[in-house]
Amino acid sequence: MAVNPISNGPISNGPTSSGRLAGKIAVVTGAASGIGRATAERFAAEGASVVLNDREAGALEKFATELTGKGAKAHFVPGDVSQEADVRRLMDEAVRAFGGIDILVANAGVIPEATLESATADLWDRTMATNGRGMFLCCKYAAAVMAKRGKGAIVCLSSISAFAGQPGQAVYGPSKFIASGLTRHLAIDLISKGVRVNAVAPGTIATPAVARMEKEGIDKVVKLHPIGRIGRPEEVANAILFLASDEASFITGAVLPVDGGYLAQ
Ligand SMILES: NC(=O)c1ccc[n+]([C@@H]2O[C@H](COP(=O)([O-])OP(=O)(O)OC[C@H]3O[C@@H](n4cnc5c(N)ncnc54)[C@H](O)[C@@H]3O)[C@@H](O)[C@H]2O)c1
């Protein structure tokens, strides 16, 4: 995994010198697209120094350059979260670039559509490699840095698919169940280290991953959201921001639906 240093220069002031995350250092995985990108943008606007990861190196570099152009403190580390060496490098780079890690947003994920019949063992393995193993590795290595400093907040990306049976989610749904399980168990493991662990469970959100779904499938899913529409990445970023910030200081082990009422039915 190559580490590109273009975003390492000290950039101060600008719109990021104050805000709800002023002075915090945040690692966001899967930051080149969708919810991760919206979250990193919001975090930077709220004063965080952001360490951006994605396996799409070109898109990641472009995004990091955009952010630094706006005066944000951003560092990017391309890599695959399912690879232990890449994850170790990501966390090491965050410490080297900014001095520590206060927040991890374990967002990188894939959203395959498959029924039990159409799913293959290979699809299962590839999905679990990112959504399961990748999330576990990111939590493990970020928490180690946080524990040394006695503070930190982790936000994992679960999904309504972890809780509600849906057509075509035979692989994806269980992979998001892992996110909710990790959240609850790690919250207990890490509580004595000063590290909070929470998750968001978004409904269907208008991101490139969802745009890749068949239109018929999206239309059906939209109807299942009582609010009458799908969500925007920024609406998930708002919830992640809250859980990651000190405003959520008494919240750990929670999985917050951000779903237009989907799970309330
Ligand atoms: N969009 C939705 O409707 C929705 C709903 C619930 C949960 N989620 C979750 O939100 C997260 C983000 O989804 P999105 O819709 O923004 O998807 P997206 O495809 O727009 O963005 C995901 C990003 O993760 C990156 N990525 C994938 N595998 C990776 C890996 N192994 N290592 C590093 N980067 C990797 C991709 O390159 C991409 O840039 C996922 O965990 C997804 O399960 C999405």
The ligand as an SDF file (V2000), in Angstrom:
LIG
                    3D

 44 48  0  0  0  0  0  0  0  0999 V2000
  -25.8880    3.3330    0.8960 N   0  0  0  0  0  0  0  0  0  0  0  0
  -26.7180    2.6840    1.7170 C   0  0  0  0  0  0  0  0  0  0  0  0
  -27.9240    2.5780    1.4590 O   0  0  0  0  0  0  0  0  0  0  0  0
  -26.2210    2.0930    2.9920 C   0  0  0  0  0  0  0  0  0  0  0  0
  -27.1670    1.6790    3.9360 C   0  0  0  0  0  0  0  0  0  0  0  0
  -26.7300    1.1230    5.1370 C   0  0  0  0  0  0  0  0  0  0  0  0
  -25.3830    0.9780    5.3860 C   0  0  0  0  0  0  0  0  0  0  0  0
  -24.4850    1.3930    4.4410 N   0  0  0  0  0  0  0  0  0  0  0  0
  -23.0700    1.1860    4.7570 C   0  0  0  0  0  0  0  0  0  0  0  0
  -22.3800    2.4020    4.6310 O   0  0  0  0  0  0  0  0  0  0  0  0
  -21.0350    2.1550    4.2300 C   0  0  0  0  0  0  0  0  0  0  0  0
  -20.7100    3.0100    3.0220 C   0  0  0  0  0  0  0  0  0  0  0  0
  -21.5900    2.6880    1.9690 O   0  0  0  0  0  0  0  0  0  0  0  0
  -21.8210    3.6410    0.7170 P   0  0  0  0  0  0  0  0  0  0  0  0
  -23.2320    3.4690    0.3050 O   0  0  0  0  0  0  0  0  0  0  0  0
  -21.2960    5.0000    1.0250 O   0  0  0  0  0  0  0  0  0  0  0  0
  -20.9070    2.8750   -0.3550 O   0  0  0  0  0  0  0  0  0  0  0  0
  -19.9430    3.4450   -1.5230 P   0  0  0  0  0  0  0  0  0  0  0  0
  -19.6880    2.3070   -2.4510 O   0  0  0  0  0  0  0  0  0  0  0  0
  -20.4920    4.7140   -2.0830 O   0  0  0  0  0  0  0  0  0  0  0  0
  -18.6180    3.7710   -0.7140 O   0  0  0  0  0  0  0  0  0  0  0  0
  -17.9020    2.7370   -0.0930 C   0  0  0  0  0  0  0  0  0  0  0  0
  -16.4220    3.0260   -0.2180 C   0  0  0  0  0  0  0  0  0  0  0  0
  -15.7060    1.9770    0.4530 O   0  0  0  0  0  0  0  0  0  0  0  0
  -14.5980    1.6090   -0.3420 C   0  0  0  0  0  0  0  0  0  0  0  0
  -14.2170    0.2350   -0.0430 N   0  0  0  0  0  0  0  0  0  0  0  0
  -14.9000   -0.9050   -0.3090 C   0  0  0  0  0  0  0  0  0  0  0  0
  -14.2190   -1.9720    0.0980 N   0  0  0  0  0  0  0  0  0  0  0  0
  -13.0640   -1.5050    0.6500 C   0  0  0  0  0  0  0  0  0  0  0  0
  -11.9440   -2.1260    1.2620 C   0  0  0  0  0  0  0  0  0  0  0  0
  -11.8640   -3.4620    1.3720 N   0  0  0  0  0  0  0  0  0  0  0  0
  -10.9490   -1.3310    1.7330 N   0  0  0  0  0  0  0  0  0  0  0  0
  -11.0120    0.0140    1.6140 C   0  0  0  0  0  0  0  0  0  0  0  0
  -12.0450    0.6510    1.0250 N   0  0  0  0  0  0  0  0  0  0  0  0
  -13.0580   -0.0980    0.5560 C   0  0  0  0  0  0  0  0  0  0  0  0
  -15.0730    1.7680   -1.7750 C   0  0  0  0  0  0  0  0  0  0  0  0
  -13.9780    1.9020   -2.6790 O   0  0  0  0  0  0  0  0  0  0  0  0
  -15.9370    3.0210   -1.6820 C   0  0  0  0  0  0  0  0  0  0  0  0
  -15.1960    4.1990   -1.9630 O   0  0  0  0  0  0  0  0  0  0  0  0
  -20.9360    0.6530    3.9670 C   0  0  0  0  0  0  0  0  0  0  0  0
  -20.3710    0.0240    5.1030 O   0  0  0  0  0  0  0  0  0  0  0  0
  -22.3760    0.2290    3.7970 C   0  0  0  0  0  0  0  0  0  0  0  0
  -22.5830   -1.1110    4.1530 O   0  0  0  0  0  0  0  0  0  0  0  0
  -24.8620    1.9460    3.2590 C   0  0  0  0  0  0  0  0  0  0  0  0
  1  2  1  0
  2  3  2  0
  2  4  1  0
  4  5  1  0
  4 44  2  0
  5  6  2  0
  6  7  1  0
  7  8  2  0
  8  9  1  0
  8 44  1  0
  9 10  1  0
  9 42  1  0
 10 11  1  0
 11 12  1  0
 11 40  1  0
 12 13  1  0
 13 14  1  0
 14 15  2  0
 14 16  1  0
 14 17  1  0
 17 18  1  0
 18 19  2  0
 18 20  1  0
 18 21  1  0
 21 22  1  0
 22 23  1  0
 23 24  1  0
 23 38  1  0
 24 25  1  0
 25 26  1  0
 25 36  1  0
 26 27  1  0
 26 35  1  0
 27 28  2  0
 28 29  1  0
 29 30  1  0
 29 35  2  0
 30 31  1  0
 30 32  2  0
 32 33  1  0
 33 34  2  0
 34 35  1  0
 36 37  1  0
 36 38  1  0
 38 39  1  0
 40 41  1  0
 40 42  1  0
 42 43  1  0
M  CHG  2   8   1  16  -1
M  END
$$$$
